[in-house]
């Protein structure tokens, strides 16, 4: 059976540097990713965490920085801290496109039978739409409200 490979491409009216900052700085991720922060020093081999909650600061996703080339490419391992064996990989590729930036997010290298595929396949379109809105208007979307 072939492993899933999720690929999302969006064009955002911003600069590569601003998009990079939006992905890597907690004070920005919090504004478009439902209050969740991406936290790391963003050096190859370093740990990174996706942390949510105002008081209890729960780690939702964890992994390692596999590659970091600001402001062009960021590659992360991705796992639920309650199931570290179900690891996958996320790649952010940032390319200038006239007065915009083309962002391609690829989530792949899922383990056979991964439960993560179902969790992220609905989440990435929401997060990327909110990120685009945040960068273009200064306000993210309420992406996980029903």
C-alpha positions in Angstrom: 0.0 0.0 0.0 1.3 3.5 -0.9 1.9 5.9 1.9 -0.1 9.1 1.8 1.5 12.4 0.8 -0.5 15.5 1.5 0.6 18.6 -0.5 -0.9 22.1 0.0 0.1 25.1 -2.1 -1.1 28.7 -1.4 -0.1 32.1 -2.6 0.1 34.8 0.0 0.6 38.5 -0.5 3.6 38.9 1.8 7.4 38.5 1.8 9.4 35.3 2.4 10.8 36.9 5.6 7.4 37.7 7.0 6.1 34.2 6.1 9.1 32.6 7.8 8.5 34.7 10.9 4.8 33.7 10.9 5.8 30.0 10.9 8.6 30.2 13.4 7.7 32.8 16.0 5.3 31.8 18.8 3.8 35.3 19.1 2.6 35.0 15.4 1.6 31.3 15.2 -0.7 31.9 18.2 -2.6 34.5 16.2 -3.6 32.2 13.3 -3.2 28.6 14.6 -6.0 28.6 17.2 -3.8 30.0 20.0 -1.1 27.3 19.5 2.7 28.2 19.3 5.6 26.7 17.4 8.5 26.7 19.8 12.2 26.0 18.9 15.5 27.6 18.3 15.1 26.3 14.7 18.6 24.9 14.4 19.1 21.5 12.6 18.8 18.7 15.1 16.9 20.8 17.7 13.6 19.9 19.3 10.5 21.8 18.3 7.1 21.7 20.0 3.6 22.8 19.0 2.2 24.1 22.4 -1.3 25.1 23.2 -3.2 26.4 26.2 -2.9 29.6 28.2 -2.2 28.1 31.7 -1.4 24.4 31.3 0.8 24.7 28.2 0.2 21.3 26.7 2.5 19.9 24.0 0.2 18.9 21.1 2.9 17.9 18.6 6.7 17.4 19.0 9.6 16.6 16.7 13.0 17.6 15.5 14.2 20.2 13.1 15.5 18.2 10.2 16.5 21.1 7.9 16.4 24.8 8.3 17.2 27.3 5.5 15.6 30.7 6.3 13.5 32.0 4.7 13.2 29.3 2.1 12.8 25.8 3.6 11.9 24.2 6.9 11.7 20.4 7.4 10.3 19.0 10.7 9.6 15.5 12.1 6.0 15.5 13.5 4.6 13.2 16.2 1.9 13.2 18.9 3.8 13.1 22.2 1.5 10.3 23.3 2.5 8.2 20.3 6.1 9.0 19.3 6.3 6.0 17.0 3.7 7.4 14.7 6.2 9.9 13.3 5.8 11.8 10.0 7.5 14.7 8.2 6.4 18.3 7.3 8.2 20.4 4.7 7.5 24.1 4.3 8.9 25.5 1.0 8.7 29.3 0.5 9.3 30.8 -3.0 8.9 34.4 -4.1 6.3 34.9 -6.8 6.2 38.5 -8.0 4.5 40.5 -5.2 3.5 37.3 -3.4 5.0 34.2 -1.9 4.2 30.6 -2.9 4.0 28.4 0.1 4.0 24.6 -0.4 3.5 22.5 2.7 4.1 18.7 2.2 3.2 16.3 5.0 4.5 12.8 4.2 6.6 9.9 5.5 3.6 8.6 7.5 4.0 5.2 9.1 1.7 2.4 7.8 -1.6 2.6 9.5 -0.9 6.1 10.9 -3.7 7.8 12.7 -2.0 11.2 12.1 -3.1 11.3 8.5 -6.7 11.7 9.4 -5.9 14.3 12.0 -3.8 16.6 9.8 -5.6 16.2 6.5 -8.5 18.4 7.8 -6.3 20.7 9.8 -3.8 21.9 7.2 -6.3 23.6 4.9 -7.7 25.5 7.9 -4.4 26.5 9.3 -3.0 27.6 6.0 -6.2 29.6 5.2 -5.9 31.3 8.6 -2.2 32.0 8.0 -2.9 33.6 4.7 -5.7 35.8 6.2 -3.4 36.8 9.1 -0.5 37.8 6.9 -2.8 39.7 4.4 -5.2 41.4 6.9 -3.6 41.2 10.3 -6.3 38.8 11.6 -6.4 35.0 11.6 -9.6 33.0 11.2 -11.4 31.1 14.0 -10.4 27.8 12.3 -11.6 25.3 14.8 -14.9 26.8 15.8 -18.1 25.0 14.7 
